[in-house]
């Protein structure tokens, strides 16, 4: 249960940062797509650690979460706009986390 609460809090924080009006957020001088890739990579990676036997479900959830955020950004009118390239960057992050997780899993099997 604690894993669900922790993961839910991380999702809530991401949701806030992605949906808050732009003037309510600090300015960060990092490429927007890199921010998306790192954020969704961390979200997926945390999910893979919490549920190592449910990697497909975690990856699908992370991508669906990113798509839902893009749809909300496009409809809310708070200085945000939907961007398909943001969703692509989210996918890059999820795939990167999946690759790292697969490598870690393989290296653990090799030691066992």
Gaussian input, Z-matrix of N, CA and C with variables (Angstrom, degrees):
# hf/3-21g

backbone

0 1
 N
 C     1     B1
 C     2     B2     1     A1
 N     3     B3     2     A2     1     D1
 C     4     B4     3     A3     2     D2
 C     5     B5     4     A4     3     D3
 N     6     B6     5     A5     4     D4
 C     7     B7     6     A6     5     D5
 C     8     B8     7     A7     6     D6
 N     9     B9     8     A8     7     D7
 C    10    B10     9     A9     8     D8
 C    11    B11    10    A10     9     D9
 N    12    B12    11    A11    10    D10
 C    13    B13    12    A12    11    D11
 C    14    B14    13    A13    12    D12
 N    15    B15    14    A14    13    D13
 C    16    B16    15    A15    14    D14
 C    17    B17    16    A16    15    D15
 N    18    B18    17    A17    16    D16
 C    19    B19    18    A18    17    D17
 C    20    B20    19    A19    18    D18
 N    21    B21    20    A20    19    D19
 C    22    B22    21    A21    20    D20
 C    23    B23    22    A22    21    D21
 N    24    B24    23    A23    22    D22
 C    25    B25    24    A24    23    D23
 C    26    B26    25    A25    24    D24
 N    27    B27    26    A26    25    D25
 C    28    B28    27    A27    26    D26
 C    29    B29    28    A28    27    D27
 N    30    B30    29    A29    28    D28
 C    31    B31    30    A30    29    D29
 C    32    B32    31    A31    30    D30
 N    33    B33    32    A32    31    D31
 C    34    B34    33    A33    32    D32
 C    35    B35    34    A34    33    D33
 N    36    B36    35    A35    34    D34
 C    37    B37    36    A36    35    D35
 C    38    B38    37    A37    36    D36
 N    39    B39    38    A38    37    D37
 C    40    B40    39    A39    38    D38
 C    41    B41    40    A40    39    D39
 N    42    B42    41    A41    40    D40
 C    43    B43    42    A42    41    D41
 C    44    B44    43    A43    42    D42
 N    45    B45    44    A44    43    D43
 C    46    B46    45    A45    44    D44
 C    47    B47    46    A46    45    D45
 N    48    B48    47    A47    46    D46
 C    49    B49    48    A48    47    D47
 C    50    B50    49    A49    48    D48
 N    51    B51    50    A50    49    D49
 C    52    B52    51    A51    50    D50
 C    53    B53    52    A52    51    D51
 N    54    B54    53    A53    52    D52
 C    55    B55    54    A54    53    D53
 C    56    B56    55    A55    54    D54
 N    57    B57    56    A56    55    D55
 C    58    B58    57    A57    56    D56
 C    59    B59    58    A58    57    D57
 N    60    B60    59    A59    58    D58
 C    61    B61    60    A60    59    D59
 C    62    B62    61    A61    60    D60
 N    63    B63    62    A62    61    D61
 C    64    B64    63    A63    62    D62
 C    65    B65    64    A64    63    D63
 N    66    B66    65    A65    64    D64
 C    67    B67    66    A66    65    D65
 C    68    B68    67    A67    66    D66
 N    69    B69    68    A68    67    D67
 C    70    B70    69    A69    68    D68
 C    71    B71    70    A70    69    D69
 N    72    B72    71    A71    70    D70
 C    73    B73    72    A72    71    D71
 C    74    B74    73    A73    72    D72
 N    75    B75    74    A74    73    D73
 C    76    B76    75    A75    74    D74
 C    77    B77    76    A76    75    D75
 N    78    B78    77    A77    76    D76
 C    79    B79    78    A78    77    D77
 C    80    B80    79    A79    78    D78
 N    81    B81    80    A80    79    D79
 C    82    B82    81    A81    80    D80
 C    83    B83    82    A82    81    D81
 N    84    B84    83    A83    82    D82
 C    85    B85    84    A84    83    D83
 C    86    B86    85    A85    84    D84
 N    87    B87    86    A86    85    D85
 C    88    B88    87    A87    86    D86
 C    89    B89    88    A88    87    D87
 N    90    B90    89    A89    88    D88
 C    91    B91    90    A90    89    D89
 C    92    B92    91    A91    90    D90
 N    93    B93    92    A92    91    D91
 C    94    B94    93    A93    92    D92
 C    95    B95    94    A94    93    D93
 N    96    B96    95    A95    94    D94
 C    97    B97    96    A96    95    D95
 C    98    B98    97    A97    96    D96
 N    99    B99    98    A98    97    D97
 C   100   B100    99    A99    98    D98
 C   101   B101   100   A100    99    D99
 N   102   B102   101   A101   100   D100
 C   103   B103   102   A102   101   D101
 C   104   B104   103   A103   102   D102
 N   105   B105   104   A104   103   D103
 C   106   B106   105   A105   104   D104
 C   107   B107   106   A106   105   D105
 N   108   B108   107   A107   106   D106
 C   109   B109   108   A108   107   D107
 C   110   B110   109   A109   108   D108
 N   111   B111   110   A110   109   D109
 C   112   B112   111   A111   110   D110
 C   113   B113   112   A112   111   D111
 N   114   B114   113   A113   112   D112
 C   115   B115   114   A114   113   D113
 C   116   B116   115   A115   114   D114
 N   117   B117   116   A116   115   D115
 C   118   B118   117   A117   116   D116
 C   119   B119   118   A118   117   D117
 N   120   B120   119   A119   118   D118
 C   121   B121   120   A120   119   D119
 C   122   B122   121   A121   120   D120
 N   123   B123   122   A122   121   D121
 C   124   B124   123   A123   122   D122
 C   125   B125   124   A124   123   D123
 N   126   B126   125   A125   124   D124
 C   127   B127   126   A126   125   D125
 C   128   B128   127   A127   126   D126
 N   129   B129   128   A128   127   D127
 C   130   B130   129   A129   128   D128
 C   131   B131   130   A130   129   D129
 N   132   B132   131   A131   130   D130
 C   133   B133   132   A132   131   D131
 C   134   B134   133   A133   132   D132
 N   135   B135   134   A134   133   D133
 C   136   B136   135   A135   134   D134
 C   137   B137   136   A136   135   D135
 N   138   B138   137   A137   136   D136
 C   139   B139   138   A138   137   D137
 C   140   B140   139   A139   138   D138
 N   141   B141   140   A140   139   D139
 C   142   B142   141   A141   140   D140
 C   143   B143   142   A142   141   D141
 N   144   B144   143   A143   142   D142
 C   145   B145   144   A144   143   D143
 C   146   B146   145   A145   144   D144
 N   147   B147   146   A146   145   D145
 C   148   B148   147   A147   146   D146
 C   149   B149   148   A148   147   D147
 N   150   B150   149   A149   148   D148
 C   151   B151   150   A150   149   D149
 C   152   B152   151   A151   150   D150
 N   153   B153   152   A152   151   D151
 C   154   B154   153   A153   152   D152
 C   155   B155   154   A154   153   D153
 N   156   B156   155   A155   154   D154
 C   157   B157   156   A156   155   D155
 C   158   B158   157   A157   156   D156
 N   159   B159   158   A158   157   D157
 C   160   B160   159   A159   158   D158
 C   161   B161   160   A160   159   D159
 N   162   B162   161   A161   160   D160
 C   163   B163   162   A162   161   D161
 C   164   B164   163   A163   162   D162
 N   165   B165   164   A164   163   D163
 C   166   B166   165   A165   164   D164
 C   167   B167   166   A166   165   D165
 N   168   B168   167   A167   166   D166
 C   169   B169   168   A168   167   D167
 C   170   B170   169   A169   168   D168
 N   171   B171   170   A170   169   D169
 C   172   B172   171   A171   170   D170
 C   173   B173   172   A172   171   D171
 N   174   B174   173   A173   172   D172
 C   175   B175   174   A174   173   D173
 C   176   B176   175   A175   174   D174
 N   177   B177   176   A176   175   D175
 C   178   B178   177   A177   176   D176
 C   179   B179   178   A178   177   D177
 N   180   B180   179   A179   178   D178
 C   181   B181   180   A180   179   D179
 C   182   B182   181   A181   180   D180
 N   183   B183   182   A182   181   D181
 C   184   B184   183   A183   182   D182
 C   185   B185   184   A184   183   D183
 N   186   B186   185   A185   184   D184
 C   187   B187   186   A186   185   D185
 C   188   B188   187   A187   186   D186
 N   189   B189   188   A188   187   D187
 C   190   B190   189   A189   188   D188
 C   191   B191   190   A190   189   D189
 N   192   B192   191   A191   190   D190
 C   193   B193   192   A192   191   D191
 C   194   B194   193   A193   192   D192
 N   195   B195   194   A194   193   D193
 C   196   B196   195   A195   194   D194
 C   197   B197   196   A196   195   D195
 N   198   B198   197   A197   196   D196
 C   199   B199   198   A198   197   D197
 C   200   B200   199   A199   198   D198
 N   201   B201   200   A200   199   D199
 C   202   B202   201   A201   200   D200
 C   203   B203   202   A202   201   D201
 N   204   B204   203   A203   202   D202
 C   205   B205   204   A204   203   D203
 C   206   B206   205   A205   204   D204
 N   207   B207   206   A206   205   D205
 C   208   B208   207   A207   206   D206
 C   209   B209   208   A208   207   D207
 N   210   B210   209   A209   208   D208
 C   211   B211   210   A210   209   D209
 C   212   B212   211   A211   210   D210
 N   213   B213   212   A212   211   D211
 C   214   B214   213   A213   212   D212
 C   215   B215   214   A214   213   D213
 N   216   B216   215   A215   214   D214
 C   217   B217   216   A216   215   D215
 C   218   B218   217   A217   216   D216
 N   219   B219   218   A218   217   D217
 C   220   B220   219   A219   218   D218
 C   221   B221   220   A220   219   D219
 N   222   B222   221   A221   220   D220
 C   223   B223   222   A222   221   D221
 C   224   B224   223   A223   222   D222
 N   225   B225   224   A224   223   D223
 C   226   B226   225   A225   224   D224
 C   227   B227   226   A226   225   D225
 N   228   B228   227   A227   226   D226
 C   229   B229   228   A228   227   D227
 C   230   B230   229   A229   228   D228
 N   231   B231   230   A230   229   D229
 C   232   B232   231   A231   230   D230
 C   233   B233   232   A232   231   D231
 N   234   B234   233   A233   232   D232
 C   235   B235   234   A234   233   D233
 C   236   B236   235   A235   234   D234
 N   237   B237   236   A236   235   D235
 C   238   B238   237   A237   236   D236
 C   239   B239   238   A238   237   D237
 N   240   B240   239   A239   238   D238
 C   241   B241   240   A240   239   D239
 C   242   B242   241   A241   240   D240
 N   243   B243   242   A242   241   D241
 C   244   B244   243   A243   242   D242
 C   245   B245   244   A244   243   D243
 N   246   B246   245   A245   244   D244
 C   247   B247   246   A246   245   D245
 C   248   B248   247   A247   246   D246
 N   249   B249   248   A248   247   D247
 C   250   B250   249   A249   248   D248
 C   251   B251   250   A250   249   D249
 N   252   B252   251   A251   250   D250
 C   253   B253   252   A252   251   D251
 C   254   B254   253   A253   252   D252
 N   255   B255   254   A254   253   D253
 C   256   B256   255   A255   254   D254
 C   257   B257   256   A256   255   D255
 N   258   B258   257   A257   256   D256
 C   259   B259   258   A258   257   D257
 C   260   B260   259   A259   258   D258
 N   261   B261   260   A260   259   D259
 C   262   B262   261   A261   260   D260
 C   263   B263   262   A262   261   D261
 N   264   B264   263   A263   262   D262
 C   265   B265   264   A264   263   D263
 C   266   B266   265   A265   264   D264
 N   267   B267   266   A266   265   D265
 C   268   B268   267   A267   266   D266
 C   269   B269   268   A268   267   D267
 N   270   B270   269   A269   268   D268
 C   271   B271   270   A270   269   D269
 C   272   B272   271   A271   270   D270
 N   273   B273   272   A272   271   D271
 C   274   B274   273   A273   272   D272
 C   275   B275   274   A274   273   D273
 N   276   B276   275   A275   274   D274
 C   277   B277   276   A276   275   D275
 C   278   B278   277   A277   276   D276
 N   279   B279   278   A278   277   D277
 C   280   B280   279   A279   278   D278
 C   281   B281   280   A280   279   D279
 N   282   B282   281   A281   280   D280
 C   283   B283   282   A282   281   D281
 C   284   B284   283   A283   282   D282
 N   285   B285   284   A284   283   D283
 C   286   B286   285   A285   284   D284
 C   287   B287   286   A286   285   D285
 N   288   B288   287   A287   286   D286
 C   289   B289   288   A288   287   D287
 C   290   B290   289   A289   288   D288
 N   291   B291   290   A290   289   D289
 C   292   B292   291   A291   290   D290
 C   293   B293   292   A292   291   D291
 N   294   B294   293   A293   292   D292
 C   295   B295   294   A294   293   D293
 C   296   B296   295   A295   294   D294
 N   297   B297   296   A296   295   D295
 C   298   B298   297   A297   296   D296
 C   299   B299   298   A298   297   D297
 N   300   B300   299   A299   298   D298
 C   301   B301   300   A300   299   D299
 C   302   B302   301   A301   300   D300
 N   303   B303   302   A302   301   D301
 C   304   B304   303   A303   302   D302
 C   305   B305   304   A304   303   D303
 N   306   B306   305   A305   304   D304
 C   307   B307   306   A306   305   D305
 C   308   B308   307   A307   306   D306
 N   309   B309   308   A308   307   D307
 C   310   B310   309   A309   308   D308
 C   311   B311   310   A310   309   D309
 N   312   B312   311   A311   310   D310
 C   313   B313   312   A312   311   D311
 C   314   B314   313   A313   312   D312
 N   315   B315   314   A314   313   D313
 C   316   B316   315   A315   314   D314
 C   317   B317   316   A316   315   D315
 N   318   B318   317   A317   316   D316
 C   319   B319   318   A318   317   D317
 C   320   B320   319   A319   318   D318
 N   321   B321   320   A320   319   D319
 C   322   B322   321   A321   320   D320
 C   323   B323   322   A322   321   D321
 N   324   B324   323   A323   322   D322
 C   325   B325   324   A324   323   D323
 C   326   B326   325   A325   324   D324
 N   327   B327   326   A326   325   D325
 C   328   B328   327   A327   326   D326
 C   329   B329   328   A328   327   D327
 N   330   B330   329   A329   328   D328
 C   331   B331   330   A330   329   D329
 C   332   B332   331   A331   330   D330
 N   333   B333   332   A332   331   D331
 C   334   B334   333   A333   332   D332
 C   335   B335   334   A334   333   D333

   B1=1.4517
   B2=1.5417
   B3=1.3270
   B4=1.4613
   B5=1.5312
   B6=1.3341
   B7=1.4713
   B8=1.5238
   B9=1.3424
   B10=1.4645
   B11=1.5255
   B12=1.3255
   B13=1.4608
   B14=1.5303
   B15=1.3243
   B16=1.4640
   B17=1.5250
   B18=1.3261
   B19=1.4662
   B20=1.5327
   B21=1.3192
   B22=1.4599
   B23=1.5189
   B24=1.3321
   B25=1.4647
   B26=1.5235
   B27=1.3306
   B28=1.4657
   B29=1.5315
   B30=1.3223
   B31=1.4726
   B32=1.5263
   B33=1.3345
   B34=1.4630
   B35=1.5224
   B36=1.3259
   B37=1.4640
   B38=1.5264
   B39=1.3208
   B40=1.4711
   B41=1.5204
   B42=1.3261
   B43=1.4614
   B44=1.5282
   B45=1.3254
   B46=1.4630
   B47=1.5299
   B48=1.3232
   B49=1.4617
   B50=1.5307
   B51=1.3094
   B52=1.4675
   B53=1.5294
   B54=1.3328
   B55=1.4663
   B56=1.5282
   B57=1.3174
   B58=1.4673
   B59=1.5273
   B60=1.3197
   B61=1.4723
   B62=1.5303
   B63=1.3001
   B64=1.4600
   B65=1.5217
   B66=1.3169
   B67=1.4659
   B68=1.5323
   B69=1.3344
   B70=1.4690
   B71=1.5280
   B72=1.3209
   B73=1.4632
   B74=1.5224
   B75=1.3284
   B76=1.4729
   B77=1.5244
   B78=1.3063
   B79=1.4569
   B80=1.5179
   B81=1.3220
   B82=1.4623
   B83=1.5212
   B84=1.3136
   B85=1.4618
   B86=1.5248
   B87=1.3126
   B88=1.4642
   B89=1.5149
   B90=1.3128
   B91=1.4578
   B92=1.5205
   B93=1.3145
   B94=1.4638
   B95=1.5333
   B96=1.3121
   B97=1.4773
   B98=1.5293
   B99=1.3320
   B100=1.4683
   B101=1.5241
   B102=1.3293
   B103=1.4640
   B104=1.5263
   B105=1.3274
   B106=1.4684
   B107=1.5270
   B108=1.3137
   B109=1.4681
   B110=1.5286
   B111=1.3181
   B112=1.4664
   B113=1.5308
   B114=1.3125
   B115=1.4640
   B116=1.5229
   B117=1.3238
   B118=1.4705
   B119=1.5251
   B120=1.3110
   B121=1.4609
   B122=1.5202
   B123=1.3289
   B124=1.4725
   B125=1.5225
   B126=1.3260
   B127=1.4668
   B128=1.5239
   B129=1.3267
   B130=1.4645
   B131=1.5251
   B132=1.3268
   B133=1.4609
   B134=1.5192
   B135=1.3142
   B136=1.4592
   B137=1.5264
   B138=1.3210
   B139=1.4647
   B140=1.5156
   B141=1.3311
   B142=1.4687
   B143=1.5269
   B144=1.3242
   B145=1.4634
   B146=1.5285
   B147=1.3206
   B148=1.4599
   B149=1.5305
   B150=1.3279
   B151=1.4651
   B152=1.5308
   B153=1.3299
   B154=1.4672
   B155=1.5340
   B156=1.2867
   B157=1.4705
   B158=1.5163
   B159=1.3146
   B160=1.4676
   B161=1.5275
   B162=1.3372
   B163=1.4659
   B164=1.5260
   B165=1.3150
   B166=1.4724
   B167=1.5239
   B168=1.3157
   B169=1.4723
   B170=1.5291
   B171=1.3225
   B172=1.4724
   B173=1.5239
   B174=1.3269
   B175=1.4664
   B176=1.5240
   B177=1.3213
   B178=1.4691
   B179=1.5271
   B180=1.3309
   B181=1.4689
   B182=1.5235
   B183=1.3237
   B184=1.4603
   B185=1.5316
   B186=1.3160
   B187=1.4690
   B188=1.5248
   B189=1.3276
   B190=1.4661
   B191=1.5252
   B192=1.3248
   B193=1.4625
   B194=1.5294
   B195=1.3216
   B196=1.4654
   B197=1.5189
   B198=1.3323
   B199=1.4702
   B200=1.5246
   B201=1.3251
   B202=1.4663
   B203=1.5251
   B204=1.3111
   B205=1.4672
   B206=1.5233
   B207=1.3213
   B208=1.4691
   B209=1.5278
   B210=1.3193
   B211=1.4732
   B212=1.5282
   B213=1.3228
   B214=1.4649
   B215=1.5223
   B216=1.3170
   B217=1.4595
   B218=1.5204
   B219=1.3178
   B220=1.4582
   B221=1.5134
   B222=1.3308
   B223=1.4650
   B224=1.5242
   B225=1.3287
   B226=1.4596
   B227=1.5212
   B228=1.3012
   B229=1.4514
   B230=1.5219
   B231=1.3402
   B232=1.4622
   B233=1.5248
   B234=1.3139
   B235=1.4559
   B236=1.5154
   B237=1.3033
   B238=1.4631
   B239=1.5203
   B240=1.3184
   B241=1.4619
   B242=1.5203
   B243=1.3144
   B244=1.4648
   B245=1.5214
   B246=1.3192
   B247=1.4575
   B248=1.5210
   B249=1.3168
   B250=1.4551
   B251=1.5189
   B252=1.3347
   B253=1.4584
   B254=1.5336
   B255=1.3318
   B256=1.4689
   B257=1.5228
   B258=1.3186
   B259=1.4654
   B260=1.5274
   B261=1.3016
   B262=1.4683
   B263=1.5348
   B264=1.3192
   B265=1.4653
   B266=1.5283
   B267=1.3415
   B268=1.4628
   B269=1.5293
   B270=1.3273
   B271=1.4694
   B272=1.5259
   B273=1.3206
   B274=1.4702
   B275=1.5283
   B276=1.3225
   B277=1.4530
   B278=1.5239
   B279=1.3228
   B280=1.4696
   B281=1.5266
   B282=1.3257
   B283=1.4666
   B284=1.5249
   B285=1.3178
   B286=1.4631
   B287=1.5217
   B288=1.3250
   B289=1.4713
   B290=1.5214
   B291=1.3129
   B292=1.4707
   B293=1.5256
   B294=1.3207
   B295=1.4573
   B296=1.5243
   B297=1.3200
   B298=1.4694
   B299=1.5199
   B300=1.3158
   B301=1.4567
   B302=1.5310
   B303=1.3298
   B304=1.4685
   B305=1.5260
   B306=1.3225
   B307=1.4660
   B308=1.5229
   B309=1.3167
   B310=1.4727
   B311=1.5221
   B312=1.3131
   B313=1.4660
   B314=1.5321
   B315=1.3302
   B316=1.4615
   B317=1.5284
   B318=1.3442
   B319=1.4542
   B320=1.5304
   B321=1.2936
   B322=1.4665
   B323=1.5223
   B324=1.3172
   B325=1.4761
   B326=1.5217
   B327=1.3160
   B328=1.4738
   B329=1.5101
   B330=1.3232
   B331=1.4613
   B332=1.5158
   B333=1.3158
   B334=1.4842
   B335=1.5103
   A1=111.22
   A2=115.24
   A3=119.47
   A4=111.29
   A5=116.80
   A6=119.84
   A7=110.96
   A8=117.12
   A9=120.36
   A10=110.98
   A11=116.70
   A12=120.64
   A13=109.73
   A14=117.12
   A15=120.72
   A16=111.06
   A17=116.76
   A18=120.62
   A19=110.32
   A20=116.73
   A21=120.91
   A22=112.14
   A23=116.79
   A24=120.26
   A25=111.35
   A26=116.86
   A27=120.55
   A28=109.70
   A29=116.50
   A30=120.29
   A31=111.11
   A32=117.00
   A33=120.56
   A34=111.05
   A35=117.00
   A36=120.44
   A37=110.79
   A38=116.88
   A39=120.89
   A40=110.13
   A41=116.57
   A42=121.40
   A43=110.51
   A44=116.85
   A45=119.70
   A46=111.42
   A47=116.25
   A48=120.04
   A49=110.76
   A50=116.76
   A51=120.11
   A52=113.53
   A53=117.14
   A54=118.97
   A55=114.14
   A56=118.02
   A57=120.16
   A58=109.63
   A59=116.02
   A60=118.08
   A61=109.89
   A62=116.36
   A63=120.49
   A64=112.89
   A65=118.10
   A66=119.71
   A67=112.44
   A68=117.94
   A69=121.44
   A70=112.12
   A71=117.01
   A72=121.24
   A73=110.77
   A74=116.56
   A75=118.73
   A76=110.66
   A77=116.22
   A78=120.98
   A79=108.60
   A80=115.56
   A81=121.54
   A82=106.72
   A83=116.38
   A84=120.66
   A85=111.74
   A86=115.79
   A87=122.29
   A88=106.65
   A89=116.36
   A90=121.66
   A91=109.13
   A92=116.82
   A93=123.67
   A94=112.40
   A95=117.63
   A96=120.17
   A97=111.04
   A98=116.44
   A99=119.66
   A100=110.05
   A101=116.80
   A102=120.35
   A103=110.77
   A104=116.20
   A105=120.47
   A106=111.13
   A107=116.75
   A108=119.98
   A109=110.90
   A110=117.43
   A111=120.73
   A112=110.55
   A113=117.25
   A114=120.69
   A115=111.23
   A116=117.23
   A117=119.39
   A118=111.41
   A119=117.58
   A120=119.74
   A121=110.78
   A122=116.36
   A123=120.30
   A124=110.95
   A125=117.14
   A126=120.62
   A127=110.78
   A128=116.55
   A129=120.45
   A130=110.48
   A131=117.31
   A132=120.61
   A133=111.89
   A134=116.89
   A135=120.05
   A136=110.46
   A137=115.94
   A138=119.67
   A139=112.33
   A140=117.33
   A141=120.67
   A142=110.59
   A143=116.49
   A144=119.62
   A145=111.17
   A146=116.55
   A147=120.45
   A148=112.33
   A149=116.70
   A150=121.19
   A151=109.88
   A152=118.19
   A153=121.51
   A154=114.56
   A155=118.47
   A156=120.59
   A157=112.21
   A158=117.08
   A159=121.71
   A160=111.39
   A161=116.44
   A162=119.36
   A163=112.43
   A164=117.90
   A165=119.74
   A166=110.19
   A167=116.95
   A168=120.79
   A169=110.63
   A170=116.85
   A171=120.61
   A172=109.78
   A173=117.28
   A174=120.85
   A175=111.14
   A176=117.03
   A177=120.78
   A178=110.22
   A179=116.11
   A180=118.95
   A181=110.77
   A182=117.57
   A183=121.13
   A184=110.73
   A185=117.13
   A186=120.18
   A187=111.41
   A188=117.35
   A189=120.67
   A190=110.62
   A191=116.71
   A192=121.88
   A193=109.93
   A194=116.62
   A195=120.72
   A196=112.12
   A197=116.62
   A198=120.46
   A199=110.71
   A200=116.80
   A201=120.31
   A202=110.81
   A203=116.75
   A204=120.25
   A205=110.56
   A206=117.15
   A207=119.49
   A208=111.11
   A209=116.90
   A210=120.17
   A211=110.68
   A212=116.43
   A213=119.50
   A214=111.43
   A215=117.74
   A216=120.35
   A217=111.31
   A218=116.44
   A219=120.35
   A220=113.96
   A221=117.45
   A222=120.03
   A223=114.21
   A224=119.21
   A225=120.91
   A226=114.70
   A227=118.38
   A228=120.53
   A229=114.44
   A230=117.59
   A231=120.87
   A232=111.59
   A233=116.26
   A234=120.11
   A235=113.14
   A236=116.94
   A237=121.77
   A238=108.33
   A239=116.01
   A240=119.97
   A241=108.52
   A242=115.39
   A243=121.04
   A244=108.88
   A245=116.29
   A246=121.02
   A247=108.59
   A248=116.35
   A249=121.05
   A250=112.74
   A251=117.08
   A252=119.53
   A253=111.58
   A254=116.72
   A255=119.38
   A256=109.92
   A257=116.59
   A258=120.72
   A259=110.51
   A260=117.13
   A261=120.52
   A262=110.40
   A263=117.26
   A264=120.81
   A265=110.50
   A266=117.13
   A267=120.47
   A268=109.82
   A269=116.27
   A270=121.24
   A271=111.23
   A272=116.91
   A273=120.69
   A274=109.61
   A275=116.75
   A276=120.85
   A277=112.49
   A278=116.66
   A279=120.97
   A280=110.11
   A281=117.29
   A282=120.26
   A283=111.33
   A284=117.04
   A285=120.11
   A286=111.38
   A287=116.88
   A288=120.78
   A289=110.48
   A290=116.64
   A291=120.38
   A292=110.16
   A293=117.20
   A294=121.00
   A295=112.16
   A296=116.82
   A297=120.75
   A298=109.92
   A299=116.93
   A300=120.77
   A301=110.50
   A302=117.48
   A303=120.90
   A304=110.78
   A305=117.67
   A306=120.61
   A307=111.77
   A308=116.64
   A309=120.23
   A310=111.14
   A311=115.90
   A312=120.41
   A313=110.36
   A314=116.62
   A315=121.27
   A316=110.55
   A317=117.85
   A318=120.02
   A319=111.00
   A320=118.46
   A321=121.12
   A322=111.61
   A323=116.75
   A324=120.51
   A325=110.63
   A326=114.92
   A327=119.04
   A328=113.08
   A329=116.97
   A330=121.83
   A331=113.01
   A332=116.32
   A333=119.71
   A334=112.55
   D1=-37.52
   D2=-179.64
   D3=-61.54
   D4=-35.92
   D5=178.53
   D6=-62.73
   D7=-41.48
   D8=179.43
   D9=-64.33
   D10=-40.89
   D11=179.40
   D12=-64.83
   D13=-47.50
   D14=-179.99
   D15=-61.04
   D16=-45.29
   D17=-179.78
   D18=-65.60
   D19=-38.80
   D20=177.16
   D21=-62.57
   D22=-39.39
   D23=177.96
   D24=-65.87
   D25=-39.64
   D26=176.81
   D27=-63.31
   D28=-44.61
   D29=178.06
   D30=-61.52
   D31=-40.70
   D32=179.23
   D33=-63.62
   D34=-40.88
   D35=178.28
   D36=-63.65
   D37=-44.01
   D38=178.06
   D39=-62.73
   D40=-43.19
   D41=179.71
   D42=-59.95
   D43=-44.20
   D44=178.87
   D45=-61.46
   D46=-49.59
   D47=-177.13
   D48=-62.50
   D49=-35.79
   D50=-177.46
   D51=-80.30
   D52=-21.84
   D53=-175.74
   D54=-111.94
   D55=-10.94
   D56=178.99
   D57=-65.51
   D58=150.07
   D59=175.96
   D60=-57.07
   D61=142.56
   D62=-174.71
   D63=-58.08
   D64=-33.57
   D65=-179.51
   D66=-73.14
   D67=-12.72
   D68=178.91
   D69=-86.45
   D70=-4.49
   D71=-175.44
   D72=-110.50
   D73=149.06
   D74=175.97
   D75=-69.41
   D76=152.56
   D77=177.29
   D78=-81.59
   D79=127.49
   D80=178.37
   D81=-120.31
   D82=129.20
   D83=-177.01
   D84=-91.53
   D85=57.54
   D86=176.35
   D87=-124.65
   D88=145.92
   D89=178.48
   D90=-57.93
   D91=128.65
   D92=-176.00
   D93=-53.61
   D94=-41.08
   D95=-177.52
   D96=-69.23
   D97=-33.95
   D98=175.82
   D99=-66.27
   D100=-39.39
   D101=176.64
   D102=-58.95
   D103=-43.88
   D104=178.72
   D105=-63.51
   D106=-47.57
   D107=-177.60
   D108=-61.65
   D109=-44.42
   D110=-179.42
   D111=-67.07
   D112=-43.46
   D113=-178.84
   D114=-63.35
   D115=-47.84
   D116=-178.64
   D117=-74.04
   D118=-27.73
   D119=172.90
   D120=-65.23
   D121=-42.31
   D122=178.09
   D123=-67.62
   D124=-40.95
   D125=178.42
   D126=-61.07
   D127=-47.92
   D128=179.46
   D129=-66.60
   D130=-43.52
   D131=-179.57
   D132=-59.68
   D133=-42.32
   D134=176.91
   D135=-62.81
   D136=-42.32
   D137=177.07
   D138=-62.48
   D139=-39.13
   D140=178.79
   D141=-65.55
   D142=-36.97
   D143=177.33
   D144=-68.46
   D145=-40.82
   D146=-179.62
   D147=-70.81
   D148=-38.56
   D149=-176.16
   D150=-131.37
   D151=71.31
   D152=-173.82
   D153=-62.54
   D154=-20.31
   D155=179.00
   D156=-94.62
   D157=3.14
   D158=-178.06
   D159=-122.96
   D160=38.42
   D161=-174.21
   D162=-61.48
   D163=-38.66
   D164=179.60
   D165=-64.11
   D166=-43.88
   D167=-179.79
   D168=-64.08
   D169=-41.78
   D170=178.91
   D171=-63.18
   D172=-45.20
   D173=-179.20
   D174=-63.08
   D175=-44.18
   D176=178.83
   D177=-62.85
   D178=-43.73
   D179=178.45
   D180=-59.73
   D181=-47.93
   D182=-177.58
   D183=-59.47
   D184=-43.00
   D185=179.35
   D186=-68.26
   D187=-40.05
   D188=177.64
   D189=-65.63
   D190=-38.29
   D191=176.87
   D192=-61.48
   D193=-44.44
   D194=177.70
   D195=-63.03
   D196=-41.58
   D197=178.93
   D198=-65.13
   D199=-41.64
   D200=179.01
   D201=-62.75
   D202=-40.61
   D203=178.46
   D204=-63.44
   D205=-43.22
   D206=178.74
   D207=-61.96
   D208=-41.06
   D209=177.34
   D210=-62.74
   D211=-44.24
   D212=178.56
   D213=-63.93
   D214=-41.68
   D215=178.67
   D216=-59.97
   D217=-35.24
   D218=-178.71
   D219=-75.17
   D220=-16.34
   D221=-175.37
   D222=-113.73
   D223=-10.56
   D224=-171.93
   D225=-82.14
   D226=-30.46
   D227=179.84
   D228=70.71
   D229=34.94
   D230=178.62
   D231=-113.31
   D232=36.52
   D233=179.58
   D234=83.56
   D235=9.37
   D236=178.88
   D237=-109.88
   D238=158.30
   D239=176.59
   D240=-143.21
   D241=149.74
   D242=177.72
   D243=-71.56
   D244=143.60
   D245=-179.30
   D246=-145.52
   D247=114.12
   D248=178.92
   D249=-61.09
   D250=-28.93
   D251=178.30
   D252=-70.55
   D253=-27.69
   D254=172.86
   D255=-63.49
   D256=-43.32
   D257=178.37
   D258=-64.64
   D259=-37.48
   D260=175.91
   D261=-63.88
   D262=-41.30
   D263=176.97
   D264=-64.58
   D265=-37.81
   D266=175.28
   D267=-58.72
   D268=-44.73
   D269=-179.63
   D270=-63.32
   D271=-38.76
   D272=177.13
   D273=-60.86
   D274=-43.28
   D275=178.48
   D276=-63.30
   D277=-43.79
   D278=179.35
   D279=-64.44
   D280=-44.78
   D281=179.30
   D282=-65.31
   D283=-37.51
   D284=176.58
   D285=-62.73
   D286=-44.31
   D287=178.13
   D288=-64.31
   D289=-38.49
   D290=178.25
   D291=-63.63
   D292=-40.97
   D293=178.00
   D294=-64.01
   D295=-44.71
   D296=178.17
   D297=-63.12
   D298=-43.51
   D299=-179.53
   D300=-62.86
   D301=-41.71
   D302=178.74
   D303=-63.67
   D304=-41.45
   D305=177.60
   D306=-63.68
   D307=-43.12
   D308=178.35
   D309=-63.58
   D310=-41.83
   D311=179.27
   D312=-63.10
   D313=-43.04
   D314=-179.72
   D315=-65.14
   D316=-40.94
   D317=-179.18
   D318=-68.16
   D319=-33.04
   D320=176.12
   D321=-68.07
   D322=-37.55
   D323=177.71
   D324=-66.10
   D325=-36.10
   D326=179.79
   D327=-65.89
   D328=-30.07
   D329=178.80
   D330=-82.04
   D331=-22.11
   D332=-175.91
   D333=-79.87

